[in-house]
Amino acid sequence: MKFIPERYLGENPEKDPSPIVFGSGRRGCLGIIMANSTVFIEIAMTLSVFNISKYVDEDGNVVEPEIQYSDGIVSHPKPFKCDIQVRSEQAAALVSAIELYPHWVSYQAS
């Protein structure tokens, strides 16, 4: 449950879990390419407009997040404090535009 990317490197690397996660053969997930691409694009878009860092308290101390997960069939990280800042004025304008025109509203040319 730790982020250690170097475990896939070296003389005895850990195996890539993605073939097991998405199944194999006739039971393999048909949406593997779309799923991986969608997650990559979402993360890239988020990081292109926001700086995400650890929370700093009132005294200026960096607060290490306590990593906990929810129970159940689908597990999610439990809420934790972090600092999210917009990277630039252009990014702020982009985020504001999305707030003004939500994606679930359909637009029709007049």
C-alpha positions, 0 to 999 in steps of 0.5 A: 500500500505504498508508492514505491515505483522502483519495485518494478526495476532492478534484478528481481522486479515485481511483476506488472499487475495490469494483466491480472486486474483487467483479466485475460483471454476471452474474459479480458476487459474490452475497455482496457485501452479506454480505461487506461487512456481516460485515467491518464488524460484525467490526471494529466489535465488535473496536473496541468492546471493545479499544483497539489501538495501536502497540507501546511497548518497555521504554524507552517508545519507540513502535515503528513496525510494519514492514508486510510481506505474505505471498506467494501467491494470498491475501496476508495481513499478516505478524505484527507487534507491537502493544498490545491492551488491553481497554477496560473491566471490562464488555468484559473480562467479555464476552471472558471469557464468550466464552472460557468458552463457545466459539462452536463448541460447540452448546448445547441447552436441557434 
